[in-house]
Amino acid sequence: MECAKCGRELKDEKSRQRGYGPVCWKKIQKAKEEQQHESTEDEIRFEKGRN
């Protein structure tokens, strides 16, 4: 089985279950956190604009 992001072979069971190797998984999680943080900042700006 290969990583869905980079195509490298997945060697351990946890990676195979996720579909991503450990390095790609960390990158994906970091991107999700950054996106969530940006969404929260946008919501705060929107709320301030409504007041």
C-alpha positions as CSV (number, residue, x, y, z in Angstrom):
1,M,0.0,0.0,0.0
2,E,1.2,3.5,-0.8
3,C,0.9,6.9,0.9
4,A,-2.0,8.8,-0.7
5,K,0.1,12.0,-0.6
6,C,3.6,11.1,-1.7
7,G,3.2,7.6,-3.1
8,R,5.9,6.0,-0.8
9,E,5.3,2.5,0.5
10,L,3.6,2.4,3.9
11,K,5.5,0.1,6.2
12,D,3.7,0.1,9.5
13,E,0.1,-0.9,10.3
14,K,-0.9,2.5,11.7
15,S,0.2,4.3,8.5
16,R,-1.7,1.7,6.3
17,Q,-4.8,2.3,8.3
18,R,-4.5,6.1,7.9
19,G,-3.4,5.9,4.2
20,Y,-0.5,8.3,4.9
21,G,3.0,7.9,6.1
22,P,4.1,9.6,9.3
23,V,5.7,12.7,7.7
24,C,2.8,13.3,5.3
25,W,0.3,12.8,8.2
26,K,2.0,15.5,10.3
27,K,2.0,17.9,7.3
28,I,-1.7,17.2,6.8
29,Q,-2.5,17.7,10.5
30,K,-0.5,21.0,10.5
31,A,-2.3,22.3,7.5
32,K,-5.7,21.4,9.1
33,E,-4.7,23.3,12.2
34,E,-3.6,26.3,10.3
35,Q,-6.8,26.3,8.3
36,Q,-8.9,26.0,11.4
37,H,-7.0,28.9,13.0
38,E,-7.6,31.1,10.0
39,S,-11.3,30.3,10.0
40,T,-11.4,31.3,13.7
41,E,-9.7,34.6,13.0
42,D,-12.1,35.3,10.1
43,E,-15.1,34.6,12.4
44,I,-13.7,37.0,15.1
45,R,-13.2,39.7,12.4
46,F,-16.8,39.1,11.2
47,E,-18.2,39.4,14.7
48,K,-16.3,42.6,15.4
49,G,-17.7,44.1,12.2
50,R,-21.2,43.3,13.2
51,N,-20.9,45.2,16.6
